Amino acid sequence: MKRSSSPLSEKTPEILLVDDNPHGLIARRAVLQELDYRVTTAVSGQEALDLLAKRVFDVVVTDYKMPSMDGIELIKRIRAANPRVRVILLSGYVEPLGLCEQITGADLVIAKSAGEIAHMTRAIRRLLSEPLARKPAASAKPTAKRARA
């Protein structure tokens, strides 16, 4: 089901998806494009930062576990550059690591599961409908649970 675009809409929302797993990127991109979002993908935190330096995205959706730079480090760097960017963190480790918005600096943390896509699309819609708020960078100190990961 496609979103109806209102005549007052100025532009199609732009989403940046970040994940080192190409299968996850392809699946999420397909769903979001079907909902009429403009989607760009990045396979690493550094690639995402390079894209963010050149373009403005309405929402960034990032995986937590990636080589070289995990999702929390990426969020810290995004927040340092632009605290107003809306960010969703996806992870299969939400429960074991105690990942939450306060620890990660993300606007929302979503556990990877069978319902992940539905949760993600609802979260994106909600974030896009809310007024922009200033979001602080995540704490630089790792939590005890994160330090073990």
C-alpha positions as CSV (number, residue, x, y, z in Angstrom):
1,M,0.0,0.0,0.0
2,K,1.5,3.3,-1.1
3,R,1.5,6.5,1.0
4,S,-0.7,9.2,-0.5
5,S,1.3,12.3,-1.0
6,S,-0.4,15.5,-0.1
7,P,-0.2,18.5,-2.4
8,L,1.4,20.4,0.5
9,S,4.3,17.9,0.6
10,E,7.4,19.6,-0.7
11,K,9.6,16.6,-1.1
12,T,9.7,12.9,-0.8
13,P,11.3,11.9,2.6
14,E,14.9,10.7,2.2
15,I,16.0,7.7,4.2
16,L,19.6,6.5,4.6
17,L,19.9,2.8,5.4
18,V,23.3,1.6,6.9
19,D,24.1,-2.1,7.2
20,D,27.1,-4.3,6.3
21,N,24.7,-7.1,5.3
22,P,23.6,-6.5,1.7
23,H,20.5,-8.8,2.1
24,G,19.2,-6.6,4.9
25,L,19.7,-3.5,2.9
26,I,18.0,-4.9,-0.2
27,A,14.9,-6.1,1.8
28,R,14.5,-2.8,3.8
29,R,15.2,-0.6,0.7
30,A,12.5,-2.5,-1.3
31,V,9.9,-2.0,1.4
32,L,10.7,1.7,1.9
33,Q,10.7,2.4,-1.8
34,E,7.3,0.7,-2.1
35,L,6.1,3.2,0.5
36,D,7.4,6.0,-1.8
37,Y,10.5,7.0,0.3
38,R,13.7,7.9,-1.5
39,V,16.3,5.5,-0.2
40,T,20.0,5.5,-0.2
41,T,22.2,2.7,1.2
42,A,25.6,2.5,2.8
43,V,27.5,-0.6,3.8
44,S,29.6,1.0,6.5
45,G,29.5,3.8,9.1
46,Q,32.2,5.7,7.2
47,E,30.3,5.5,3.9
48,A,27.2,6.8,5.8
49,L,29.2,9.7,7.2
50,D,30.5,10.5,3.8
51,L,27.0,10.6,2.4
52,L,25.7,12.7,5.3
53,A,28.5,15.2,4.7
54,K,27.1,15.8,1.2
55,R,23.3,15.4,1.6
56,V,20.6,15.8,4.1
57,F,18.5,12.8,5.0
58,D,15.2,12.9,6.9
59,V,15.9,9.6,8.8
60,V,19.0,7.4,9.2
61,V,18.3,3.7,9.9
62,T,21.5,1.9,11.0
63,D,22.4,-1.6,12.1
64,Y,24.3,-1.9,15.4
65,K,26.8,-4.6,14.7
66,M,29.1,-3.6,11.8
67,P,32.9,-3.9,11.4
68,S,35.1,-0.8,12.0
69,M,32.4,1.4,13.4
70,D,29.3,0.1,15.2
71,G,25.9,1.8,15.1
72,I,26.4,3.6,18.4
73,E,29.7,5.2,17.2
74,L,28.0,6.2,14.0
75,I,25.1,7.8,15.9
76,K,27.6,9.7,18.1
77,R,29.3,11.1,15.0
78,I,26.0,11.9,13.3
79,R,24.8,13.7,16.5
80,A,28.1,15.7,16.7
81,A,27.6,16.9,13.2
82,N,23.9,17.4,13.3
83,P,21.9,16.7,16.5
84,R,18.6,17.1,14.7
85,V,19.0,14.1,12.4
86,R,16.4,11.4,13.2
87,V,18.1,8.0,13.8
88,I,16.7,4.5,14.3
89,L,19.1,1.8,15.5
90,L,18.3,-1.8,14.5
91,S,19.9,-4.7,16.4
92,G,19.6,-8.4,17.1
93,Y,21.3,-7.6,20.5
94,V,18.8,-5.2,22.0
95,E,18.0,-7.4,25.0
96,P,21.4,-9.0,25.7
97,L,23.2,-5.6,25.5
98,G,20.4,-3.6,27.1
99,L,20.4,-1.2,24.1
100,C,18.0,1.7,24.5
101,E,17.6,5.2,23.3
102,Q,19.3,6.7,26.4
103,I,22.5,4.6,25.9
104,T,22.7,4.7,22.1
105,G,21.6,8.3,21.3
106,A,19.1,6.9,18.8
107,D,15.6,8.3,18.6
108,L,14.3,4.7,18.6
109,V,15.9,1.3,19.0
110,I,14.2,-1.6,17.3
111,A,15.0,-5.3,17.8
112,K,15.5,-7.4,14.7
113,S,12.7,-9.8,14.6
114,A,9.9,-11.1,12.3
115,G,8.1,-7.8,13.0
116,E,11.1,-5.6,12.4
117,I,9.9,-4.2,9.0
118,A,6.5,-3.2,10.4
119,H,8.1,-1.6,13.4
120,M,10.6,0.2,11.3
121,T,8.0,1.6,8.9
122,R,5.8,2.8,11.7
123,A,8.8,4.4,13.5
124,I,9.8,6.2,10.3
125,R,6.3,7.6,9.8
126,R,6.1,8.7,13.4
127,L,9.5,10.4,13.4
128,L,8.7,12.2,10.2
129,S,5.4,13.5,11.6
130,E,7.0,14.8,14.9
131,P,8.7,18.2,15.1
132,L,12.5,18.1,15.0
133,A,14.0,18.0,18.4
134,R,17.6,18.4,19.5
135,K,19.0,15.0,20.5
136,P,22.3,14.8,22.5
137,A,25.1,12.5,21.5
138,A,25.2,9.2,23.3
139,S,27.4,8.9,26.3
140,A,31.1,8.4,25.3
141,K,31.5,5.9,28.2
142,P,30.6,2.3,27.2
143,T,28.2,0.5,29.5
144,A,29.3,-2.6,31.2
145,K,27.2,-4.8,28.9
146,R,28.5,-3.0,25.8
147,A,32.1,-3.3,26.9
148,R,31.7,-7.1,26.9
149,A,30.3,-7.2,23.4
